[in-house]
Amino acid sequence: MNIKETTQGVTGRLEGKRSEAKHLNKVRQDLQKRTPDLEAIALTFLTDRMEWDTEMNRQEQAITDSSALHNEPERVFDIEPAPSALDPKRNQPAGQEVGDDLVALLPTSLKDKNEATTQTTTAQENMKRDKKMLVSRETVLEKHKEMEKDLRERISTLEKSLGEQDATIKALEEANGKAITQRNNYTRRLMTLRASEIMHKNHVAKVEGDCDRYKEEATQLRSDLETAKQNYDKDMRGLQDKYEQAVLSANKAHEDSKTLHKKELGQMQQRIDEATTARNSEKLAMEKRIEEATTAHQENIREMQGRIDEATTARESEKLAMEKRIEEYEDKVEKLQQKSKETADAHTSKTKDLQKRLDDAAATHKTEMKEMQQRIDEATNTHRTEKQATEKRIDESNREIKWLTARY
């Protein structure tokens, strides 16, 4: 699970806590709206109870006062009569009953006293019932107070938890911002590495193009060398034909000289001299052409060697620069590998691939240079061998001319 999903989950839970806190606050507000009424009722009950006790004490004091009964015969008291009051039924001896007609004959004050007794009993029952209701309401009030206290504790706990959740969300948001910044930094570094890789690929393509161009130049030089060799062989064949024709002419002249030896001896000597002069001229011309061809060939070889050296030097410098850049890339990859394994693995694989391609290209270029140098050495050796063979044939021709001169 990444930071974004964790943040979303915590945010969802926090929203749930906030909703629950809002609901509890609403319940608390409702209880606070109801609680003042309950407290007012409790205070009213206490006030009524105090007034009730005061009134009871006052009425009991008035009842105990006998003059109050005589002075106020028409007053109805909601209290129990005093023990000194007269009650015809209660004061009647045992076994005797008082009828209603006798009760009707009693004074008005006694009737009022009986009614007062009945009302006092009813008032006492009502007072007991009110006391029970008061105790019940006090119990309910205590329960409401306990509920309110518990609710306040829960609200305080929820507010504390809400503050912790806010701090956690703030920390997660900061961590998320840092992670986004770090991801952007990794993205910029990756784009830089990709741009460097593209530049490296373009440079490798340029080096490969230079190698192809050098190959074409080497092919052209080999073609020129082959053409020069063919021209040299053609010239040598022409000289050989001329030499053979000269030998045939000399043999024919020798046969003719047998019959006309004295006459044509001078002519033969003249022709021999002319042939010798022409041969020497041709030899000098051939040697000059050979030297020119050798010089041109050596110049071509030196030029080719210079190009090869320049290409090798450029290749080595490019290889060193590339290796240096690769080492820098590897250092960067090692640093980035501690932070992002996937990016480092991808870059390491690409770097290995590039290094392998560079090694393959360097090995191919080195092999081609060796093959080209070997072919140049072979051509030089062939040219040297042919030159030695030509010089040998020229020496043999000179010896044969000397032999013919000495003979004739």
N, C-alpha and C positions, 0 to 999 in steps of 0.2 A: 504494500500500500504506500503510495507516494504522499508527499506533503499536501497536495491539493485535495486528495480524497480524505486524508485525516482532518484537514481544516474544514471540509464540508461536513464531515461527521460530527465534529465538535460543535460546529455552528448549528447544526440541526438539533443536537442535544441541548445546546444553550437556548435555542428558541423554545424548545419544550419546557425548559426550566423557567424561562421568562413567562410563558403562557400560564404555567402552574402558579408562579408568583403573582401574576395579575389576578388569577382566580382567587387566591388566598387573600390578596389585598382587598378584593371586592367583598369577600366573606367577612373580613375584618371590619371593613367600612359598614357593612350591614349590621354586624354585631355592635359596632360603636354607635350606630344609629339607634339600635334597640336597647343598648346598655343604659343610656341616661334615663330612659323610661323606667327600667327595672330599678335603678338606683333611686329615682324619684318615688317609685312605689314603696320601696323599702323605707325610705325616709318618712313617707306619709304614714306607713304602718307604725313606725316608731313614734311619730308625733301623735297619731291617733291613740296609740296604746298609752302614752303618757297622759294625754288628756282624759282617756277613759279611766285610768287609775285615779286621777285627781277628782273626777266627777263621782266615782264610786266612793271615795273617801268622804267627799263632801256630803253625798246623800246618806251614807251610813251615820255621819255625824248629825245630820238633820233628823234621821229616824230615831236615834238615841235620845234626842231632845224631845221630851214628852210634850212640851209646850208647842213644839212645831206641829204635832199631830192635831192638837186642839185648835191652834190658831189657823191651820190650813187644812180643813177637813176635805176640801174638794180636790187636793193635789194627788196625783197618781205617781207613786214611786216605783221605779223599775229595779228595786232592790229587795232583799229579804227583810221582812219586818223585824223589829227589835224583839228580844226575848220578853220584854215587859208588856208587849201589846197583848190585847185580849183576843183570843180565837175561840169562838164558841165550840167548834168541833174538836179542836186540840185540847181545850181545857175541860171538855166534858168528861165526867167520870166514866170508867170502863163499864161496858154493858149497857150504856145509854146512848141512843142515837137522837140526833136533832133533825127534825123534818124540815121540809122547805117552807112550810107555813110558819114554823117557828123562826126560821132564818129570816123570813120576810118581816117578822115582827121586831127583828133586831134593829138597832139604830143604824142610821145611814153610814156612820163612820166605820162600823164593823164590816159592812158590805164593801166599802172602798178598800178596807184593809185586806179582804180576801182577794179582790181583784188585783191589788198591789202585789200580793204574794204570788199570784199566778203569773203576772207580768215579770216579776223578779226572777222566777224560775226560768221563764222563757228567755229573759235577758242573759241569765247565766249560761244557758245552753248555747245561745248565740255567741256569747263571749268565748266559750270553749271552742266552738267551731271556728270562730275568727282566729283564735290563738293557733289552732291546728293549721289553718290556711296560712297564717303568718309564718309559722315554722317551715311549712312546705315551700312557701315563696322564698324564705331565707335560704333554704337548702338549694332551691333552683338558682338563686342568685350566686351562692357559693360555687355551684357547678359551672355557671356561666363565667364567673371570675377565673376559675381554674382553666376552663376552655380558652378564655381570652389570653391567659398567661401562657398556656401551651401554644396557642396560635402565634403569639408574639415571639416565643422562642423559635418556633418553626420558621416564621418570617425572617427573624434575625439570621438563622442558619442558612435559609435560602438566599438572603441578601449577601451573606459572606461567601456562600458557594458561587453566587452570581458574580461577585467581584473576582473570585479566583478564576472562574471561567472566562471573564473578560480579560484578565491578565494572561491566561493561557492562549486565548485567541489573539491577543496582541503579540505575544511571543511567537505564535505560529505564523501570524502575518509577517512579522519581521523576518522569521526564518524563510518564509516563502519568498519574500522580496530578495533576501540574500541568495536563495537558490536560483531565482530568475536571473539575478545579476551574474551569478557564476555561470549559469547556462549560456547567457549572452556572450560572456567572455570566452567560454569554450567554443561557441559558434564562430566568433570572430577569429579565434586561433585556427579553427578547422578550415575556415575560408582562406586564411593566409597560407596554410599548408597546401590546400588544393591549388591555389594560385602558383605557389612554388613548384608544385608537381607539374602543372601545365607548362610552366617555363622550362622545367627540366626536360619534359617530353619534347618541347619545341627545339631545345638545344640538341637533344639526342637525334632528332630528325635532321637537324642541320649538319651534325657530325656525320650521320649516315650518308647525307647527300654529298658532303665533301669526300667521303670514302669512295662513293660511286664515281665522283668526278675524277679522283685520283686513279681509280681503276681504269676509267676510260682513257686518261692520259697515258697510263702505262701500256694499255692495249695499243694506243696510237704509236707510242714509241717502239713497241715490239714490232708493229706493222712496218714502221719506217726502217727498223733494223733488218727486218726480213727483206724489204725492198732493196736496201743497200747490199745485203748479202746476195740477192738474186742478180743485181747489176754487176757485182764483183765476179760472180760465177760466170755471167755472160761475157764479161771482158776477158776473163781467163780462158774461156772456151774459144773466144775469137783469137786470142794470142796463140793458143794451142793449135788452132787451125792454120794460122799464118805460119807458125813454126813448122807444122807438118808440111805445109805447101813449100816452105823454104827448103826443108830437107829433101822433099821430092824433087824440087828444082835443082838442088845441089847434086842429088844422085844422078838426075838426068844429065846435068852438066858434066858430072864425073864420067858418065858413060860416053857422052859425046867427046869428052876430053881425051879419052883413050885413043880415038882416031886422029883427033886434032889437038894433041897435047901441047905442043909447042905454040900453036897458033892461039889457042884459047886459054893457055895458062894465065896469060895476063888478064884476059877477060874474066876468067874464073876468079883470079885473085881480086880483080876489081869488084866482081859481084859479091865475093866473100866479104870484101871490105864494106861494100854497100850494105850487105846483109848484117854485117857486124854493127855498122853504124846505126842502121835501122833498128836492130835488136837492142842496141844500147839505148837508142832514143826511146824505143818502146818500153825498155826496162825502166829507164828513168821516169817516163810518163806513168808507167804502172806503179812504180814505187811512190811517185808523187801522189797518184790517185789513192794508193793504199794508205799513205801517210795522211792525206786529207780525210779519207774515210775513217781512219783510226782516230784522227784528231776530232772529227765531228762526232764519232761514236763515243770517244772519251768525254767530249763536252756534253753530249746527250746524257751519258752515264752520270757525269758530275751534276748536271742540271737535275736529272731524275733523282740522284742521291740527295741533292739539296732539297728538292721538293719532299722527298721521303723523310729527310731529317726534319724539315719544317713541319710536315704533317705529324711526324712522330712527336716532335717537341710540343706542337699545339695540342696533340692528343694527350700527351703526358700532363701538360699544364691543365688542360680541361679535366683530365681524369683526377689530378690532384685537387683542383677546385671542386669538382663534383664530389670527391671523397670527403673534402673538408665540409662541403654543404651537407653531405649525407651524415657526417659525424655530428654536425650542428643539429640536423634534423633528429638524429638518434638521441642527442642530449635533450632536445625539446620533448621528444617522445617519452624519454625516461622520466622527465619532470611531470609531463602530463599523465603518465601511466599511473602515478600515485593518486591522481584525482579522478580520472575517468578510464577505467580498464578497457571498455569497448572501443573507445576512440584510439587508445594506445595500441590495442591489438590490430585494429584496421590499419593504422599508420605503419606499424611494424611490418605487417604483411606487405604493404605497398612498397616500403623501403627495401625489404628483402627482394621483392620482385624487381625493383629498379636496379638494385645492386647486382642481381643475377644477370639482368639484361646488359648492364655495363660490363660485367666480367665477360659475358659471352661476346659482346661487341669488341672488347679489347683483345680477347683471345683470337677472334676471327681476324681482326686487323693485324695482329702480330703474325698469325699464320700466313696471311696474304703477303705481308711484307717479307717474311722469310722466303715464301715461294717466289716472289718477284726478284729478290736478291739472288736466289738460287738460279732463276732463269737468266738474270743478267750475267752472273758468273759463268753459267754454261755458254751463253752467247760470246762472252769475252774469250773463254777457253777455245771455243770453236773458231772464232776469228783468229786467235793466236796460232792454232793448229794449221788453219788454212794458209795463214801468212807464211808459217814455217815451210809448209808443203810447196807453196809458190816459190819461195826463195830457194828451196831445194831443187825444184824443177828448173829455175833460172840458172842455178849453179851447174846442173847437169847439162843444160843447153850450152853454157859457156865452155864447159869441158869438152863437149862434143865439137863445138866450133874450133876450139884450140886443137883438138885432135885432127879435125879436117884440115885446119891450116897447117899443122905440122906435117900432115901426110902429103898434102898437095903443094 
